[in-house]
Amino acid sequence: MSTMISEVYDALKEAGAGEEKARAAAEAIAGYENRFTKIDQDRAVIKWMIGFNLAFTSVILINNLRGAI
């Protein structure tokens, strides 16, 4: 059984949803939350990669311009 968000489950039950539907919806939302967490982690890695690339490219550009003048 996958994880579920109890607050969502309780809110759906209180709104009148059936037991199985509320459980399934809460589990589905929890699955999306895990996917968003993974996307945020991947985005952090991409930010570091872009920063390194920008710094490295700047150093090469400065060295090439210094040699051309």
Helices and strands as residue ranges (DSSP letters): H 6-15, H 19-68
